[in-house]
């Protein structure tokens, strides 16, 4: 993490913090998207092309109901349900292209 003083030279330029963000996300072992914007799509593709690096796409529809009711279940149940809801969204190298396409299509509609 950078200190505020280290970031100061980059702050007057909107594209420079975005470039730092891109580099950090691209170089990380795991990247978790928070939305399906252009940057997330570009990064996911680059991470696949440049040698597999896990990119997790949270399934917001399924996870939101789990988070709303997390206090009504024990940790093991919650954890099991989160893992089940994320099946196909966790960036495994063997996720097939058809499944990925369907998830991306569903996320944009």
Residue pairs with C-beta under 8 A, 6 or more apart in sequence:
7 17
10 16
10 17
10 20
11 17
18 39
21 39
22 39
22 43
25 31
25 39
25 43
26 43
26 46
26 47
26 50
28 53
29 53
29 54
30 53
30 54
30 55
30 56
30 91
31 43
31 44
31 47
31 53
31 54
31 55
31 56
32 55
32 56
32 58
33 40
33 43
33 44
33 55
33 56
33 57
33 58
34 40
34 58
36 57
36 104
36 107
36 108
40 57
43 55
44 55
44 57
44 91
47 53
47 54
47 55
48 55
52 93
53 91
54 90
54 91
54 92
55 91
56 86
56 89
56 90
56 91
57 89
57 90
57 91
57 103
57 107
58 86
58 89
59 85
59 86
59 89
59 103
62 85
62 86
63 82
63 85
63 86
66 78
66 81
66 82
66 85
70 78
73 81
88 95
88 99
88 103
89 103
